[in-house]
Amino acid sequence: MENLTPLFIALTAIAILLQAGVLIAIFVVLRKTSTKMEELATEVKTKVLPTIAQAEAMLTEVRPKVETITEQVQESTTIIRNEIERVDATVNDVVDRARLQIIRADELFTRTLDRVERTSEIVHKTVVSPVRHVSGLMHGISAGLEFLFAARGRKNGGSREVRQPVPQDEMFI
């Protein structure tokens, strides 16, 4: 076992050297990373921070303008809304009036048609019916006279032509 002690000591020494190498490698990598981070921080300070400051200055300049624009848009929206409500009320009024006029025109047209129908009935009763009656009476008288004259003509030995009565159509309507 005494022979193994130098071997364990050598193995322990190698392990310590390996750990020291790993620690040195970690230190070197951290140092490089730290250097890069410092460069990046410097770049951020020189490039990004002035840009942020400029943006902040622009925002302070633009903010009143944006607020003014917002107020004007609100006022315009209110005015437009009021005008649309007025136009809507006017259109509704016009539609209601047009509806009333259409109803009046319909009633007028209906009354006119009723009057034309009544006038037609009155004309039919007062003119057409008596004319038909008179026409029928005249037709009967003419048929009777034709028959009477035709019968006399046959008695006198005359060979007159016997006319056949022609049915007459209604005079009109």
Stockholm file with secondary structure:
# STOCKHOLM 1.0

chainA/1-173         MENLTPLFIALTAIAILLQAGVLIAIFVVLRKTSTKMEELATEVKTKVLPTIAQAEAMLTEVRPKVETITEQVQESTTIIRNEIERVDATVNDVVDRARLQIIRADELFTRTLDRVERTSEIVHKTVVSPVRHVSGLMHGISAGLEFLFAARGRKNGGSREVRQPVPQDEMFI
#=GR chainA/1-173 SS CTTHHHHHHHHHHHHHHHHHHHHHHHHHHHHHHHHHHHHHHHHIIIIIHHHHHHHHHHHHHHHHHHHHHHHHHHHHHHHHHHHHHHHHHHHHHHHHHHHHHHHHHHHHHHHHHHHHHHHHHHHIIIIIHHHHHHHHHHHHHHHHHHHHHHHHHHHTTCCCCCCCCCCCCCSCC
#=GC SS_cons         CTTHHHHHHHHHHHHHHHHHHHHHHHHHHHHHHHHHHHHHHHHIIIIIHHHHHHHHHHHHHHHHHHHHHHHHHHHHHHHHHHHHHHHHHHHHHHHHHHHHHHHHHHHHHHHHHHHHHHHHHHHIIIIIHHHHHHHHHHHHHHHHHHHHHHHHHHHTTCCCCCCCCCCCCCSCC
//
